Amino acid sequence: MKNTLVIVRTHLADAPSFDAFDRYAAVPGLDVVFCCDEIAGPVETAGRAKVVLDAAAMSELGLFAHPRTGWLCGDYFYYTVRRARPGYRHYWMVEPDVRIHAEDLGAFFKSFEKEKVDLLAVKLSPKEPSWNWHATMADRYEAVHGCVFPITRLSGRAIDHLLKARRAASPGMDLSLRFAWPNDEAFVATELANNGFACRDLNEFGRTLYTNRTFRNGSIHPLEAMAEIPFDGMIWHPVKTAEPWLDSLEQSVAQIGFAEAGGPELVVDRPEAWRLATAGRTLGEQRALRHASIVPLTIARHAYAVRCWNRRRPELVAQNATMDDRRLMEVEDLLAKRFPLKDLPEDHRMSVHIARPDA
């Protein structure tokens, strides 16, 4: 598979990153390299091959150095690796918390070797104006497309084209315009789809490689539980060890305040409400996490009270609030079944106030 290079994108010298690299490197004939976000400092890869994305690399490539490049601009990693390793037809980029749950990883990559596609991605589709990143692309393109970026594949020619487009737009940017700089998911899919490149979703090849259950954001698939799942050839995301994730949830819960001292109404902003809601579902699903009952019991009080925060569609506020109330009860009921009743307060249903942008 010398036509294919796998890029493991990371900003951490941690066990999940090393495990991901070593898992792909164990595939005979598959070339693998880290692309390390070193904008904040060096990442030591313990002798594993790496290419560096930092301020110097962005300057040499002529790219706008967005303050959150490492998070926002995953396509920059492709450009950096393409410059350092130019001899490949296709480049896969995979984040450490993606798990291709197949016994034979080589067969997964080989199955796409002959596909003459410039972009392979998950959840690739045209996007409506309600999509968060739509506004960053709509004024320059006839149609806006998007995908998600934890696992993608780009052809070498697509990377070269995208770099030219990003470079051409960079001179007009400065920090005051950073919110207008499109993210990787919007820019890559839209630029390629509007310029004649072949773009296809990973589920379009006669087999289902991911579902909304296996591939999601916000709530994890505990690494500890993956060992109990038979190999299914599916793409799972995010797969993470449970304890650090639970610790971060507990910290989030601790920062939530009450509307009034001692009052029953909890105040949480939209991103945290969404994160806690999706986390509540995961904790309700996983037997392995039952010992952490204090976290989901708190999370359940916030579940799904998110949509009414959406200012773009004010006509849907009442409808979505009703939906949120129903889903809140559904999640609480699920958790009540999963965890001992003695752990539940007598009246565990609490009203939730989502802090609005102008609050």
Salt bridges, closest charged atoms under 4 A:
ASP22 OD2 - ARG48 NH2 2.90
ASP31 OD1 - LYS2 NZ 3.22
GLU38 OE2 - LYS50 NZ 2.51
GLU60 OE1 - ARG83 NH1 2.70
ASP75 OD2 - ARG166 NE 2.74
GLU95 OE2 - ARG9 NH1 3.39
ASP97 OD1 - HIS237 NE2 3.51
ASP118 OD1 - ARG157 NE 2.97
ASP139 OD1 - ARG140 NE 3.78
ASP160 OD2 - ARG82 NH2 2.98
ASP184 OD2 - ARG9 NH1 3.83
GLU191 OE2 - HIS161 NE2 2.68
GLU204 OE1 - ARG200 NE 3.52
GLU243 OE2 - HIS291 NE2 3.20
GLU272 OE2 - ARG275 NH1 3.97
GLU285 OE1 - ARG216 NH1 3.41
GLU315 OE2 - ARG313 NE 2.89
ASP324 OD1 - ARG307 NH1 3.58
GLU330 OE2 - ARG326 NH1 2.97
GLU332 OE1 - ARG349 NH1 2.43
ASP333 OD1 - ARG349 NH2 2.92
ASP343 OD1 - LYS342 NZ 3.47
